[in-house]
Amino acid sequence: MSCETKNVRENLRGKANMADRNVEKKKPVIIARHITKEYRLGKVIVHALRDLSVEVEEGSFVAIMGPSGSGKTTLLRMIAGFEGVDAGEITIGGGLVSGPSVHVRPERRNVGMVFQEYALFPHLTVAQNVSFGLRKLPADARTRRLAEVMDLVKLSGLESRYPHELSGGQQQRVAL
């Protein structure tokens, strides 16, 4: 290693250490400890996640990267509550939401998730897709809520379009 390369590395290491001392560590809002998830495919056991631990600090942006099949979506689904853990624990905001004997339902976790696939019904219009989740409401309340939601996601006027007639971003907002 050249003397110049060594000096650059030492200089960068020193700056990183200074940055670590100057940054106030924020409290983690999501903590996953020793998470394990397995799936059975016939007689084969697939280990989606094995003893994974991660913390997400308040206000941070996190990228989860890895090859296909490495457990990225499984981890997100477990944090959101769509899947339970086989081992380990997940806490959100200081409260235990998932463990071998604990499972807080997704709607009680205050976590949002946008799926890779938007899961829209291709044969239904935008209005019908959005209203699908509102079908337990009385018709007049459903109509009002549809208008509110369409305005909120800036899709008013597109109610009669089908998913294939929308951009990817518009499809994502319908899915929300």
C-alpha positions in Angstrom: 0.0 0.0 0.0 1.4 3.4 -0.9 2.0 6.0 1.7 -0.6 8.3 0.0 -3.3 5.5 0.2 -2.5 4.9 3.8 -2.8 8.6 4.7 -6.1 8.9 2.9 -7.5 5.9 4.8 -6.3 7.2 8.1 -7.7 10.6 7.3 -11.1 9.1 6.4 -11.1 6.9 9.5 -10.4 10.0 11.7 -13.3 11.9 10.0 -15.7 9.0 10.5 -14.7 8.7 14.2 -15.3 12.5 14.6 -18.7 12.2 12.9 -19.7 9.4 15.2 -18.9 11.5 18.3 -20.8 14.5 16.9 -24.0 12.7 16.0 -26.5 12.2 18.7 -27.8 8.7 18.5 -31.6 8.6 18.2 -33.8 6.1 19.9 -34.7 3.1 17.7 -38.4 3.0 16.7 -38.3 -0.5 15.2 -36.2 -3.2 16.7 -36.0 -6.8 15.3 -34.0 -9.2 17.5 -32.9 -12.6 16.4 -35.7 -13.0 13.8 -36.2 -16.3 12.2 -38.8 -17.3 9.6 -39.1 -20.7 7.8 -41.5 -21.9 5.2 -42.3 -25.5 4.3 -42.5 -26.5 0.7 -43.5 -30.1 0.9 -40.7 -31.9 2.7 -38.3 -29.0 2.1 -37.7 -26.3 4.7 -36.8 -22.9 3.3 -35.0 -20.5 5.7 -36.3 -17.1 4.6 -34.6 -15.3 7.6 -32.2 -16.8 10.1 -31.3 -15.0 13.4 -31.6 -11.5 11.8 -31.3 -8.4 14.1 -31.8 -4.8 13.0 -32.7 -1.5 14.5 -34.3 1.5 12.7 -33.8 4.9 14.4 -36.4 7.5 14.5 -36.4 9.8 11.4 -34.0 7.6 9.5 -34.3 6.2 6.0 -33.3 2.6 5.5 -32.6 0.6 2.4 -32.9 -3.2 2.6 -30.9 -4.7 -0.2 -30.1 -8.2 -1.2 -30.6 -10.8 -4.0 -33.9 -12.2 -4.8 -35.1 -14.7 -2.2 -32.9 -13.2 0.6 -35.8 -12.3 2.9 -36.2 -8.6 2.3 -40.0 -8.7 1.7 -40.4 -11.3 4.4 -38.8 -9.0 6.9 -41.1 -6.1 5.9 -44.1 -8.3 6.0 -43.2 -9.4 9.5 -42.7 -5.8 10.7 -46.0 -4.8 9.2 -47.7 -7.8 10.9 -48.7 -9.7 7.8 -46.6 -12.6 8.9 -45.6 -13.9 12.3 -42.1 -14.7 13.5 -40.9 -18.3 14.1 -38.3 -17.0 16.6 -37.2 -13.7 17.9 -39.1 -10.4 18.6 -40.1 -7.3 16.9 -40.9 -4.1 18.9 -42.3 -0.9 17.4 -42.3 2.3 19.4 -41.2 0.4 22.5 -44.1 -2.1 22.4 -43.7 -5.8 21.6 -45.7 -6.5 18.5 -44.4 -9.9 17.4 -42.8 -12.9 19.1 -43.4 -16.6 19.2 -46.4 -16.2 21.5 -47.3 -12.5 20.6 -48.8 -11.2 17.4 -50.3 -7.7 17.2 -52.6 -7.4 14.2 -51.4 -5.3 11.3 -54.0 -2.6 11.7 -52.9 -2.0 15.3 -49.2 -1.4 14.5 -49.5 2.0 12.9 -47.2 0.8 10.1 -47.8 1.4 6.4 -46.6 -0.8 3.6 -46.7 -0.3 -0.2 -46.3 -3.7 -2.0 -44.1 -4.3 -4.9 -47.2 -5.5 -6.8 -50.1 -3.2 -6.3 -52.7 -5.9 -6.1 -55.3 -4.0 -8.0 -58.2 -5.8 -9.6 -57.6 -5.3 -13.4 -61.3 -5.8 -14.2 -62.4 -3.0 -11.8 -62.2 0.7 -12.3 -60.2 3.0 -10.0 -63.3 3.9 -8.1 -64.3 0.2 -7.7 -60.7 -0.7 -6.5 -60.7 2.1 -3.9 -64.2 1.3 -2.8 -63.5 -2.4 -2.4 -62.1 -1.9 1.1 -65.1 0.4 2.0 -67.8 -2.1 1.2 -69.0 -2.4 4.8 -69.8 1.3 4.9 -73.3 2.5 3.9 -73.5 3.6 0.2 -73.7 7.4 1.0 -70.7 7.2 3.4 -68.8 5.1 0.8 -69.4 7.7 -1.9 -68.2 10.5 0.4 -65.1 8.6 1.5 -64.3 7.7 -2.1 -64.3 11.4 -3.1 -62.1 12.3 -0.1 -59.6 9.6 -0.9 -59.5 10.4 -4.6 -58.8 14.0 -3.7 -56.2 13.1 -1.1 -54.2 11.0 -3.5 -54.7 13.5 -6.4 -56.6 11.1 -8.6 -60.0 13.0 -8.8 -61.3 12.7 -12.4 -59.7 9.2 -13.0 -62.4 7.2 -11.2 -63.6 5.5 -14.4 -60.2 4.4 -15.6 -58.9 0.9 -15.3 -55.5 0.1 -13.8 -53.8 -0.6 -17.1 -54.8 3.0 -18.2 -52.8 4.5 -15.3 -49.1 5.3 -14.8 -47.2 3.3 -12.2 -47.3 6.1 -9.7 -51.1 6.5 -10.2 -51.5 2.7 -9.7 -49.5 2.9 -6.5 -51.7 5.7 -5.2 -54.9 3.6 -5.9 -53.3 0.7 -4.0 -52.7 3.0 -1.0 
